[in-house]
């Protein structure tokens, strides 16, 4: 079943993918030791194998840090959480979600981020937002240190809209920074979408109230978020301090990025501009070729208009002792006398003879052969 799922995903992609089907865990380990793979897909229950899928994944993960792993189970199978680049999915599978995991694996990305519940439209929006500006982390760290002294959160996480953690500070390590960054990604998407609607530089401040933790999420431009984690006692009373100090820190970080904090270099616009540029290049080439063709025709016409020199008349050498009176006697001459000079029967016999090799005959040879009398 897993092999058929992978083949279906390969058919949907435009990349060249090599798939290797291995029936047993021992053979799979040998194959993985010989050749590098970007993705391993296995089921919880392996066919005629003493090792189940859980143990197999834990066995290969330490040795394959760059390989994504997808474990496929049934509805009644127990949950599994992995420390590395691995996820568990249950049947019936969501085709779009599995294909998104498959694409992330081929791109070398963390497949866990493909299961954050993004819709295809939201994923396209984030992919279409362009390049994420690079932050000067040394300068940002100074701003963060001041913020930590002002409001003293349990934990602080600065992440990109792609879920990458750039800075993590604080004394409470119970909250996983990467999981928190992935969980607040919808806030980044909403900021971009609302920014389109308001036609301005949108910003957002979100609050999540919990029994043990209170979390504030601030947008920093369109490409970064700042997460502040407090204990669950203060609740909404912390809004004033967060709005005053955290938003000031966010503005200071935005100032470091400049206009790049709100730049959205949409790939759709890039493709359109690229297409227009290609069309203009083709038009210019056609116009240039037409201009060269016209110049070539003009050169040909100018060449044709040049007068050619008059041809020289053919002059023959004069005949000595030529008597023009002989021409007046041609009308009275009998041509039958000239025909009698040739023996046509003798000429035909020579042509049929075996010794005839062709070539010219002299007058003496013609007389000897009887052609001329």
PATI-975246 format. One record per residue (C-alpha): residue in three letters; y, z, x; residue number from 1. Coordinates in pm, 1 decimal, m for minus. Last residue first. Example, Ala and Ser with C-alpha at 12.3 -4.5 7.8 and 13.67 -1.06 7.14 Angstrom:
2
<r SER,<m106.0,714.0,1367.0>,2>;
<r ALA,<m450.0,780.0,1230.0>,1>;
END
This chain:
373
<r UNK,<865.4,m10450.8,3320.4>,373>;
<r UNK,<925.7,m10075.4,3292.9>,372>;
<r UNK,<643.2,m9850.7,3183.4>,371>;
<r UNK,<386.8,m10042.5,3388.7>,370>;
<r UNK,<284.8,m9751.5,3605.8>,369>;
<r UNK,<417.3,m9922.9,3918.1>,368>;
<r UNK,<748.7,m10004.6,3746.0>,367>;
<r UNK,<789.1,m9643.1,3633.0>,366>;
<r UNK,<704.4,m9521.9,3980.3>,365>;
<r UNK,<975.0,m9751.6,4128.7>,364>;
<r UNK,<1233.2,m9622.0,3876.7>,363>;
<r UNK,<1156.5,m9266.3,3972.6>,362>;
<r UNK,<975.1,m9040.5,3737.8>,361>;
<r UNK,<1085.1,m8679.0,3655.5>,360>;
<r UNK,<849.2,m8388.1,3595.0>,359>;
<r UNK,<536.8,m8339.4,3391.3>,358>;
<r UNK,<192.9,m8267.3,3533.1>,357>;
<r UNK,<10.6,m8577.2,3398.9>,356>;
<r UNK,<m331.2,m8607.7,3561.1>,355>;
<r UNK,<m527.5,m8547.0,3241.5>,354>;
<r UNK,<m370.0,m8848.8,3060.8>,353>;
<r UNK,<m222.9,m8811.0,2713.6>,352>;
<r UNK,<140.6,m8855.5,2824.6>,351>;
<r UNK,<40.0,m9150.0,3045.4>,350>;
<r UNK,<m129.6,m9321.9,2751.3>,349>;
<r UNK,<182.7,m9280.5,2535.4>,348>;
<r UNK,<407.2,m9441.0,2802.0>,347>;
<r UNK,<169.0,m9737.7,2831.6>,346>;
<r UNK,<187.5,m9792.8,2455.5>,345>;
<r UNK,<567.5,m9774.8,2466.2>,344>;
<r UNK,<603.7,m10052.5,2724.1>,343>;
<r UNK,<977.7,m10043.8,2801.2>,342>;
<r UNK,<1197.6,m10344.2,2897.3>,341>;
<r UNK,<1151.6,m10495.4,2551.9>,340>;
<r UNK,<1373.2,m10227.3,2404.7>,339>;
<r UNK,<1667.2,m10351.2,2618.0>,338>;
<r UNK,<1625.7,m10708.8,2489.4>,337>;
<r UNK,<1632.3,m10579.5,2135.0>,336>;
<r UNK,<1980.5,m10436.8,2199.2>,335>;
<r UNK,<2148.6,m10780.2,2164.6>,334>;
<r UNK,<2508.7,m10768.9,2305.2>,333>;
<r UNK,<2788.2,m10923.0,2096.8>,332>;
<r UNK,<2967.3,m10596.7,2017.9>,331>;
<r UNK,<2940.9,m10473.4,2378.0>,330>;
<r UNK,<3138.6,m10769.5,2523.1>,329>;
<r UNK,<3483.5,m10614.2,2468.6>,328>;
<r UNK,<3384.8,m10312.2,2678.8>,327>;
<r UNK,<3311.9,m10539.0,2978.0>,326>;
<r UNK,<3674.8,m10655.2,2978.1>,325>;
<r UNK,<3780.7,m10311.1,3104.6>,324>;
<r UNK,<3653.4,m10401.9,3456.6>,323>;
<r UNK,<3622.2,m10091.7,3674.7>,322>;
<r UNK,<3635.4,m10174.7,4047.3>,321>;
<r UNK,<3661.9,m9804.4,4146.0>,320>;
<r UNK,<3624.5,m9546.4,3878.1>,319>;
<r UNK,<3896.2,m9275.8,3854.8>,318>;
<r UNK,<3798.6,m8909.1,3901.3>,317>;
<r UNK,<3788.8,m8722.0,3579.8>,316>;
<r UNK,<4063.4,m8491.3,3448.2>,315>;
<r UNK,<3995.0,m8204.8,3211.9>,314>;
<r UNK,<4314.3,m8073.0,3060.2>,313>;
<r UNK,<4414.1,m7721.1,3159.9>,312>;
<r UNK,<4405.9,m7460.1,2882.6>,311>;
<r UNK,<4743.9,m7324.2,2767.3>,310>;
<r UNK,<4807.9,m6966.9,2883.5>,309>;
<r UNK,<4751.2,m6696.0,2618.7>,308>;
<r UNK,<5053.1,m6564.3,2433.7>,307>;
<r UNK,<5056.0,m6181.5,2402.8>,306>;
<r UNK,<5033.2,m6087.2,2033.2>,305>;
<r UNK,<4666.5,m5984.1,2063.5>,304>;
<r UNK,<4747.9,m5717.6,2323.7>,303>;
<r UNK,<5014.1,m5566.5,2099.0>,302>;
<r UNK,<4767.4,m5566.0,1812.0>,301>;
<r UNK,<4503.5,m5393.2,2026.2>,300>;
<r UNK,<4753.0,m5129.1,2140.6>,299>;
<r UNK,<4852.4,m5065.5,1778.9>,298>;
<r UNK,<4484.7,m5025.3,1684.4>,297>;
<r UNK,<4436.8,m4767.6,1962.1>,296>;
<r UNK,<4746.7,m4574.6,1851.6>,295>;
<r UNK,<4613.3,m4566.4,1495.4>,294>;
<r UNK,<4274.3,m4439.1,1615.3>,293>;
<r UNK,<4440.8,m4169.1,1825.8>,292>;
<r UNK,<4639.8,m4055.6,1522.0>,291>;
<r UNK,<4329.0,m4055.9,1300.3>,290>;
<r UNK,<4140.5,m3847.4,1559.0>,289>;
<r UNK,<4429.6,m3598.5,1575.6>,288>;
<r UNK,<4443.7,m3571.2,1197.3>,287>;
<r UNK,<4067.1,m3518.3,1176.9>,286>;
<r UNK,<4075.8,m3254.2,1451.9>,285>;
<r UNK,<4367.3,m3078.2,1280.9>,284>;
<r UNK,<4180.5,m3074.8,950.5>,283>;
<r UNK,<3868.7,m2933.1,1120.9>,282>;
<r UNK,<4073.4,m2658.0,1287.1>,281>;
<r UNK,<4243.6,m2577.7,955.6>,280>;
<r UNK,<3905.0,m2542.9,785.7>,279>;
<r UNK,<3779.1,m2311.5,1061.4>,278>;
<r UNK,<4091.6,m2096.2,1035.7>,277>;
<r UNK,<4053.0,m2073.2,658.3>,276>;
<r UNK,<3690.6,m1963.2,701.9>,275>;
<r UNK,<3791.4,m1701.9,960.4>,274>;
<r UNK,<4062.0,m1575.6,727.1>,273>;
<r UNK,<3808.9,m1547.5,444.9>,272>;
<r UNK,<3552.2,m1380.2,670.0>,271>;
<r UNK,<3812.1,m1134.1,791.2>,270>;
<r UNK,<3926.2,m1062.3,436.6>,269>;
<r UNK,<3567.4,m990.9,332.6>,268>;
<r UNK,<3517.9,m780.8,646.1>,267>;
<r UNK,<3792.5,m548.5,530.3>,266>;
<r UNK,<3999.4,m405.5,811.6>,265>;
<r UNK,<4107.0,m92.1,628.8>,264>;
<r UNK,<4379.4,75.1,832.7>,263>;
<r UNK,<4471.8,422.1,711.1>,262>;
<r UNK,<4412.5,631.6,1025.2>,261>;
<r UNK,<4480.4,327.6,1243.4>,260>;
<r UNK,<4849.6,353.0,1154.5>,259>;
<r UNK,<4889.9,641.6,1399.4>,258>;
<r UNK,<4569.9,798.7,1530.1>,257>;
<r UNK,<4735.3,1103.9,1689.2>,256>;
<r UNK,<4964.9,1143.1,1386.6>,255>;
<r UNK,<4657.1,1158.8,1162.8>,254>;
<r UNK,<4533.8,1454.2,1369.9>,253>;
<r UNK,<4867.1,1633.9,1318.1>,252>;
<r UNK,<4854.7,1556.5,944.9>,251>;
<r UNK,<4506.6,1709.6,922.8>,250>;
<r UNK,<4628.5,2021.4,1105.0>,249>;
<r UNK,<4911.4,2054.3,852.1>,248>;
<r UNK,<4658.5,2007.6,573.1>,247>;
<r UNK,<4448.7,2287.2,718.2>,246>;
<r UNK,<4738.4,2532.6,751.0>,245>;
<r UNK,<4923.1,2519.1,419.4>,244>;
<r UNK,<4666.3,2376.7,181.8>,243>;
<r UNK,<4392.0,2590.0,333.4>,242>;
<r UNK,<4600.7,2906.3,312.1>,241>;
<r UNK,<4699.2,2841.6,m49.9>,240>;
<r UNK,<4353.9,2735.6,m161.7>,239>;
<r UNK,<4188.8,3047.6,m22.5>,238>;
<r UNK,<4213.6,3229.8,m356.0>,237>;
<r UNK,<3981.0,2962.1,m496.4>,236>;
<r UNK,<3678.4,3146.5,m363.5>,235>;
<r UNK,<3742.2,3439.1,m134.3>,234>;
<r UNK,<3402.7,3607.8,m150.7>,233>;
<r UNK,<3161.2,3320.0,m90.2>,232>;
<r UNK,<3197.9,3315.7,285.6>,231>;
<r UNK,<3409.7,3037.3,428.9>,230>;
<r UNK,<3323.7,2683.9,547.9>,229>;
<r UNK,<3594.9,2431.3,637.0>,228>;
<r UNK,<3502.2,2060.4,644.8>,227>;
<r UNK,<3744.7,1805.9,792.7>,226>;
<r UNK,<3689.6,1442.1,700.5>,225>;
<r UNK,<3750.7,1118.2,890.6>,224>;
<r UNK,<3794.8,744.0,822.9>,223>;
<r UNK,<4044.4,700.5,540.6>,222>;
<r UNK,<4317.1,927.6,673.4>,221>;
<r UNK,<4199.6,1278.2,741.8>,220>;
<r UNK,<4039.4,1383.3,413.6>,219>;
<r UNK,<4002.1,1753.3,355.4>,218>;
<r UNK,<3680.3,1925.2,245.2>,217>;
<r UNK,<3682.0,2293.6,152.3>,216>;
<r UNK,<3353.5,2483.1,133.4>,215>;
<r UNK,<3290.0,2827.7,m15.2>,214>;
<r UNK,<2963.4,2987.4,93.0>,213>;
<r UNK,<2717.9,3251.7,m31.5>,212>;
<r UNK,<2757.0,3228.2,m407.4>,211>;
<r UNK,<2908.1,2881.8,m399.9>,210>;
<r UNK,<3240.5,2714.3,m482.0>,209>;
<r UNK,<3293.0,2359.6,m351.4>,208>;
<r UNK,<3658.6,2259.1,m310.2>,207>;
<r UNK,<3794.0,1910.7,m243.0>,206>;
<r UNK,<4128.7,1814.9,m89.6>,205>;
<r UNK,<4214.8,1444.8,m97.6>,204>;
<r UNK,<4446.8,1192.8,62.2>,203>;
<r UNK,<4559.1,842.3,m34.2>,202>;
<r UNK,<4793.9,628.9,171.3>,201>;
<r UNK,<4925.6,403.8,m101.9>,200>;
<r UNK,<4827.6,141.7,m355.0>,199>;
<r UNK,<4732.5,418.3,m599.8>,198>;
<r UNK,<4418.2,232.6,m707.7>,197>;
<r UNK,<4317.0,122.3,m357.7>,196>;
<r UNK,<4377.4,473.2,m222.8>,195>;
<r UNK,<4162.8,607.0,m506.8>,194>;
<r UNK,<3871.3,396.9,m378.1>,193>;
<r UNK,<3922.0,501.2,m15.5>,192>;
<r UNK,<3952.6,870.2,m105.1>,191>;
<r UNK,<3648.4,847.2,m331.8>,190>;
<r UNK,<3436.6,705.9,m49.2>,189>;
<r UNK,<3540.6,988.0,181.4>,188>;
<r UNK,<3455.5,1248.0,m81.8>,187>;
<r UNK,<3118.3,1076.7,m137.2>,186>;
<r UNK,<3040.7,1145.9,232.2>,185>;
<r UNK,<3049.3,1522.9,177.4>,184>;
<r UNK,<2670.7,1571.8,188.8>,183>;
<r UNK,<2621.5,1367.1,505.5>,182>;
<r UNK,<2872.1,1577.6,698.2>,181>;
<r UNK,<2710.4,1897.4,567.8>,180>;
<r UNK,<2367.2,1777.3,674.6>,179>;
<r UNK,<2503.7,1699.8,1021.0>,178>;
<r UNK,<2672.9,2039.1,1051.4>,177>;
<r UNK,<2364.8,2239.5,953.4>,176>;
<r UNK,<2480.4,2562.4,790.1>,175>;
<r UNK,<2315.8,2870.0,938.8>,174>;
<r UNK,<2519.4,2845.1,1258.7>,173>;
<r UNK,<2794.2,3087.3,1154.0>,172>;
<r UNK,<3022.1,3157.1,1451.1>,171>;
<r UNK,<3247.1,2856.2,1430.5>,170>;
<r UNK,<3313.8,2512.0,1570.7>,169>;
<r UNK,<3170.0,2163.4,1521.5>,168>;
<r UNK,<3341.0,1850.4,1649.1>,167>;
<r UNK,<3261.1,1478.0,1621.5>,166>;
<r UNK,<2981.0,1485.6,1361.7>,165>;
<r UNK,<2881.2,1133.1,1254.3>,164>;
<r UNK,<2851.7,1094.6,876.2>,163>;
<r UNK,<2977.4,734.3,858.1>,162>;
<r UNK,<3312.5,851.6,717.0>,161>;
<r UNK,<3359.0,1038.4,1045.2>,160>;
<r UNK,<3309.2,1411.1,1096.3>,159>;
<r UNK,<3503.4,1727.2,1185.2>,158>;
<r UNK,<3305.8,2042.5,1106.1>,157>;
<r UNK,<3439.0,2398.3,1090.6>,156>;
<r UNK,<3239.7,2718.2,1044.2>,155>;
<r UNK,<3297.4,3076.7,937.6>,154>;
<r UNK,<3663.7,3002.8,879.0>,153>;
<r UNK,<3936.8,3197.0,1063.8>,152>;
<r UNK,<4255.3,3079.0,879.9>,151>;
<r UNK,<4524.6,3069.7,1149.6>,150>;
<r UNK,<4318.0,3121.8,1465.1>,149>;
<r UNK,<4073.8,2847.5,1369.1>,148>;
<r UNK,<4363.7,2614.0,1290.5>,147>;
<r UNK,<4512.5,2663.3,1637.6>,146>;
<r UNK,<4175.6,2584.1,1797.4>,145>;
<r UNK,<4143.8,2273.1,1579.4>,144>;
<r UNK,<4477.4,2133.8,1700.4>,143>;
<r UNK,<4377.1,2189.7,2064.0>,142>;
<r UNK,<4038.6,2028.0,1999.8>,141>;
<r UNK,<4209.3,1719.0,1856.6>,140>;
<r UNK,<4390.3,1658.6,2185.9>,139>;
<r UNK,<4064.8,1676.2,2383.4>,138>;
<r UNK,<3882.2,1478.0,2114.7>,137>;
<r UNK,<4117.2,1181.3,2145.7>,136>;
<r UNK,<3990.7,1009.3,1833.2>,135>;
<r UNK,<3850.7,656.6,1814.3>,134>;
<r UNK,<3941.7,469.9,1496.3>,133>;
<r UNK,<3649.5,370.7,1269.7>,132>;
<r UNK,<3628.3,m9.8,1247.5>,131>;
<r UNK,<3620.1,m178.8,909.3>,130>;
<r UNK,<3618.9,m41.8,557.9>,129>;
<r UNK,<3364.1,m303.5,444.4>,128>;
<r UNK,<3063.1,m98.4,557.0>,127>;
<r UNK,<3197.5,196.4,359.3>,126>;
<r UNK,<3256.9,m15.5,48.4>,125>;
<r UNK,<2920.0,m188.9,81.8>,124>;
<r UNK,<2749.3,149.9,88.3>,123>;
<r UNK,<2941.5,249.1,m222.8>,122>;
<r UNK,<2846.1,m72.3,m404.2>,121>;
<r UNK,<2480.4,m39.3,m299.5>,120>;
<r UNK,<2478.2,314.8,m442.7>,119>;
<r UNK,<2481.5,601.4,m200.4>,118>;
<r UNK,<2232.6,878.0,m274.6>,117>;
<r UNK,<2222.5,1030.8,73.7>,116>;
<r UNK,<1885.2,872.8,146.9>,115>;
<r UNK,<2010.6,613.4,396.9>,114>;
<r UNK,<2158.6,894.5,608.4>,113>;
<r UNK,<1806.7,1015.7,679.3>,112>;
<r UNK,<1724.7,673.7,824.4>,111>;
<r UNK,<1940.5,745.5,1128.8>,110>;
<r UNK,<2055.4,409.4,1260.5>,109>;
<r UNK,<1877.4,171.6,1500.7>,108>;
<r UNK,<1972.4,m136.1,1296.2>,107>;
<r UNK,<1608.4,m208.3,1209.2>,106>;
<r UNK,<1566.2,150.6,1088.2>,105>;
<r UNK,<1881.5,136.8,875.3>,104>;
<r UNK,<1757.9,m185.2,715.5>,103>;
<r UNK,<1423.0,m28.6,619.1>,102>;
<r UNK,<1595.2,278.7,475.3>,101>;
<r UNK,<1816.0,47.4,265.6>,100>;
<r UNK,<1505.5,m145.7,155.8>,99>;
<r UNK,<1342.6,179.5,48.6>,98>;
<r UNK,<1650.7,282.1,m150.1>,97>;
<r UNK,<1683.0,m54.7,m321.2>,96>;
<r UNK,<1313.4,m57.4,m413.3>,95>;
<r UNK,<1318.9,300.3,m554.8>,94>;
<r UNK,<966.7,418.7,m485.8>,93>;
<r UNK,<724.4,538.8,m749.9>,92>;
<r UNK,<605.1,694.6,m532.0>,91>;
<r UNK,<750.0,948.2,m296.4>,90>;
<r UNK,<964.7,918.9,15.1>,89>;
<r UNK,<961.0,1135.0,327.8>,88>;
<r UNK,<1212.9,1086.7,605.5>,87>;
<r UNK,<1213.8,1067.8,985.0>,86>;
<r UNK,<1474.2,1044.9,1261.6>,85>;
<r UNK,<1405.5,1389.7,1404.3>,84>;
<r UNK,<1393.4,1745.9,1278.2>,83>;
<r UNK,<1161.9,1666.3,989.1>,82>;
<r UNK,<1148.3,1806.3,638.2>,81>;
<r UNK,<833.0,1764.7,431.4>,80>;
<r UNK,<779.5,1830.7,62.5>,79>;
<r UNK,<431.5,1878.7,m80.2>,78>;
<r UNK,<240.6,1593.7,m239.8>,77>;
<r UNK,<212.3,1585.2,m620.2>,76>;
<r UNK,<425.4,1274.5,m677.5>,75>;
<r UNK,<251.3,1074.4,m407.0>,74>;
<r UNK,<353.8,1035.9,m46.9>,73>;
<r UNK,<517.0,787.2,186.4>,72>;
<r UNK,<619.5,903.8,533.4>,71>;
<r UNK,<891.9,691.0,692.7>,70>;
<r UNK,<947.9,716.2,1068.5>,69>;
<r UNK,<1237.5,578.6,1273.5>,68>;
<r UNK,<1172.4,519.7,1643.1>,67>;
<r UNK,<1427.7,609.7,1912.5>,66>;
<r UNK,<1294.0,963.2,1972.0>,65>;
<r UNK,<934.3,838.8,2003.8>,64>;
<r UNK,<735.2,1095.5,2207.4>,63>;
<r UNK,<843.7,1406.7,2018.0>,62>;
<r UNK,<797.0,1228.7,1680.0>,61>;
<r UNK,<439.9,1104.3,1737.3>,60>;
<r UNK,<235.5,1415.8,1659.4>,59>;
<r UNK,<463.7,1556.0,1391.4>,58>;
<r UNK,<433.7,1223.8,1206.4>,57>;
<r UNK,<53.7,1223.4,1239.0>,56>;
<r UNK,<26.9,1583.0,1120.5>,55>;
<r UNK,<215.7,1508.4,800.2>,54>;
<r UNK,<32.5,1178.5,745.1>,53>;
<r UNK,<m312.3,1335.7,743.1>,52>;
<r UNK,<m553.3,1348.8,1037.6>,51>;
<r UNK,<m928.1,1333.4,966.0>,50>;
<r UNK,<m904.9,963.2,887.1>,49>;
<r UNK,<m1098.8,752.0,638.3>,48>;
<r UNK,<m777.1,596.3,497.8>,47>;
<r UNK,<m468.7,805.6,574.3>,46>;
<r UNK,<m335.2,1026.5,298.4>,45>;
<r UNK,<31.5,1104.4,352.7>,44>;
<r UNK,<105.6,736.4,399.2>,43>;
<r UNK,<253.4,568.7,705.5>,42>;
<r UNK,<558.2,363.2,799.0>,41>;
<r UNK,<665.7,344.6,1164.6>,40>;
<r UNK,<996.2,175.3,1247.4>,39>;
<r UNK,<1176.1,52.4,1558.6>,38>;
<r UNK,<862.9,m2.3,1764.5>,37>;
<r UNK,<802.6,8.8,2141.1>,36>;
<r UNK,<466.6,m118.7,2267.9>,35>;
<r UNK,<181.3,40.5,2464.5>,34>;
<r UNK,<205.4,407.0,2364.3>,33>;
<r UNK,<271.6,309.1,2003.2>,32>;
<r UNK,<m43.9,95.1,1999.1>,31>;
<r UNK,<m259.2,378.4,2133.7>,30>;
<r UNK,<m115.4,621.5,1879.2>,29>;
<r UNK,<m182.5,372.0,1597.9>,28>;
<r UNK,<m542.8,325.9,1711.9>,27>;
<r UNK,<m596.1,701.1,1690.9>,26>;
<r UNK,<m417.5,724.7,1354.0>,25>;
<r UNK,<m642.8,465.6,1191.8>,24>;
<r UNK,<m588.2,138.3,1001.2>,23>;
<r UNK,<m322.9,m32.9,1219.5>,22>;
<r UNK,<m106.4,m309.2,1067.7>,21>;
<r UNK,<149.0,m457.9,1308.8>,20>;
<r UNK,<464.1,m618.2,1168.2>,19>;
<r UNK,<695.8,m835.9,1377.8>,18>;
<r UNK,<1039.1,m883.5,1221.8>,17>;
<r UNK,<1272.9,m1183.0,1252.2>,16>;
<r UNK,<1581.6,m1094.0,1053.9>,15>;
<r UNK,<1710.9,m1235.4,724.6>,14>;
<r UNK,<1570.3,m950.9,515.4>,13>;
<r UNK,<1404.8,m972.7,175.2>,12>;
<r UNK,<1068.0,m1099.1,299.9>,11>;
<r UNK,<1058.1,m815.6,553.0>,10>;
<r UNK,<1103.1,m562.9,271.1>,9>;
<r UNK,<806.2,m710.7,83.5>,8>;
<r UNK,<596.5,m698.4,399.9>,7>;
<r UNK,<690.4,m332.4,448.2>,6>;
<r UNK,<585.4,m243.3,95.4>,5>;
<r UNK,<258.9,m434.1,133.8>,4>;
<r UNK,<176.4,m242.5,453.2>,3>;
<r UNK,<244.7,89.0,280.9>,2>;
<r UNK,<0.0,0.0,0.0>,1>;
END
